[in-house]
Every structure is written in C-alpha cells, then in structure tokens.
C-alpha cells in the first residue's frame, strides 16, 4: 500500500499525476500498481467538517463510505474487459477538486476453446432477473473484516479471468467471472466472509444455468455468489459469519461435473477474488 501526503503543486512519480491542489490531502491507494481484475481501494482523509467527497474513475461515479471521522473509502472494480493504461481519478470535495491519473497495468489471461451443441441449457428469465438484482446491491453496512477465507478446500480447476472461444469464435465480452474449485459432491462450502444471505435460488425454481445458488452481501457493494451447489444450508435474510457452512458442492445447472464456482462482485463487476483472500481489501 502506498501512502502519500501532498501539499502544493506536485507530481507523484510512477502512477499518479496531481493537479490543482490547494490544501493538504492524504490519500492511500491499494494496490499502488494495479492490474486488470484488481479491486482498487482509495482511502481519502479530508479536513474536519468536510462533506463526503465524490469519486469518479474514468466516466463512472462510485459510492463512497465513511471509515471514521474525516476518512472515507471507495472500491473501484477493474475487469479483463477493461483497457489497460491511464485512468483519470477525480476526487471532489466541497471546495476542492483533485485530479489524478492512475496507471492500470495489462494482464495476460489464459484462453479456452469450447465446442457447444445447439442443445445446451439456456438461462431462464427468473434466474437472470434475480441474479441481476442481487449484483446491484450496495448496502451501507460493512460486514467483512480482513482477508476472505477459501470457500472450499478443493483444488482450483479454473482461475479468474479465463477468456474463451466458442465453436471457434472468440467471445469478446466474456471472461470467467470467478474461481472454480473441483471437489466431490457433498463437500462443504463456507462463507468466505461475514454477510447477509440475499439470494437463494434452486434448479426447481428455474435456475437452469446457475444451478442451486447462494448469494452473500458482504456490504458496501461487495458480494459473493456460489453456483452449482448440491445442498443449500441457509435462507434469504440470514446473517452468516466467516467460515460458516452455507451449502455443499454439487453439479447442478450448466455443469460438467462436481465443482464450486465462487464469483466476487464489487459495485456490479466481477473482480479477481485472489487479492481479497491473500492480502485482504479494506
């Protein structure tokens, strides 16, 4: 993590370019050298009695939450579909506007080639609608603390960000939106962090592709979704703790064998869960 205190005109060599500052402002950016798929955490410390700042990355505004007095944090998702390069980061307070340029590094993602027949399962409107509404959740409470836990002890079979060719055609708008764990049917799936169960969907309800599904709201736009479960051990509205069993591995929905798909979403975008597990994002 980098920690910069800036006064007057200045240039932050390497990744940030500062312009038009007028007062002291402390900013922390983690990671200080982000790459595609990372969650960029920006912590802003303002002068006393300042209102909540507004934060824009590129052309998108992101929700800002108070960490403590005069300190705020925003989480910015990046994905394999983004362009690498310089991204404008604007922090706007009541009386000041700070403009930065953050360098987002490129990253190589592996590719897979799949051949699919015309009889493949298609998603139903009910599962698409319920999953879409779940991914839009941004609640003010923060439930998680520290690094996330591994949700299953099986070996990783597909990493985050894999790109695919379907029947010889490259899927421009596709990337693997999570991590897959290969494990026997019935092996436990645990909550990687505390949160509220906001989605429970089953094959019998029409979850043809996702299969038996659980979604956890970790708060402040951070969400976990678990697909292809065999059994589900929680109910919507239930609060869970890190490490609590929420279900078991299965092969429901569009699945070629028993495995767990864990997707982690930040402000509506699927990000790489690995930094959340090994380093933690606060």
FENSULFEN-V552951 format. One record per backbone hydrogen bond with DSSP energy under -0.5 kcal/mol. NH is the residue of the N-H (numbers start at 1). CO is the residue of the C=O. If there is no record, write none. Layout:
# FENSULFEN-V552951
[[NH;CO] [NH;CO]]
This chain:
# FENSULFEN-V552951
[[2;29] [4;27] [6;25] [12;16] [13;11] [15;13] [16;12] [18;10] [19;99] [25;6] [26;45] [27;4] [27;25] [28;43] [29;2] [30;41] [34;31] [36;105] [38;35] [40;38] [40;76] [41;30] [41;39] [42;40] [42;74] [43;28] [43;41] [44;72] [45;26] [46;44] [46;70] [50;47] [54;92] [55;62] [56;90] [57;60] [58;56] [58;88] [60;57] [62;55] [65;73] [67;68] [67;71] [68;71] [71;68] [72;44] [73;65] [74;42] [76;40] [76;74] [77;75] [78;38] [82;79] [85;104] [87;102] [89;100] [90;56] [90;88] [91;98] [92;54] [92;90] [93;91] [93;96] [98;91] [99;19] [100;89] [102;87] [104;85] [104;102] [105;34] [105;103] [109;107] [112;163] [114;112] [114;165] [116;114] [120;117] [124;206] [128;124] [129;125] [130;126] [131;127] [132;128] [133;129] [134;130] [135;131] [136;132] [136;133] [137;134] [143;141] [143;218] [144;218] [148;276] [149;192] [155;182] [157;180] [158;180] [161;176] [162;159] [163;110] [165;112] [166;169] [167;114] [167;165] [169;166] [171;164] [172;170] [174;171] [176;162] [177;175] [178;176] [179;262] [180;158] [181;260] [182;155] [183;181] [183;258] [186;249] [187;184] [189;247] [190;151] [191;244] [195;240] [196;217] [197;238] [198;196] [198;215] [199;215] [201;213] [205;202] [206;203] [207;202] [208;206] [211;207] [212;229] [213;201] [214;226] [215;199] [216;224] [217;196] [218;216] [218;222] [219;222] [220;139] [220;141] [222;219] [223;221] [223;265] [224;216] [225;263] [226;214] [227;261] [228;210] [229;212] [230;248] [233;246] [234;246] [237;197] [238;235] [240;195] [243;191] [244;241] [246;189] [247;189] [248;231] [249;187] [250;228] [250;259] [252;228] [254;209] [255;253] [259;250] [260;181] [261;227] [262;179] [262;260] [263;225] [263;261] [264;271] [265;223] [266;269] [267;221] [269;266] [271;264] [272;37] [276;273] [277;273] [277;274] [278;274] [279;275] [280;275]]
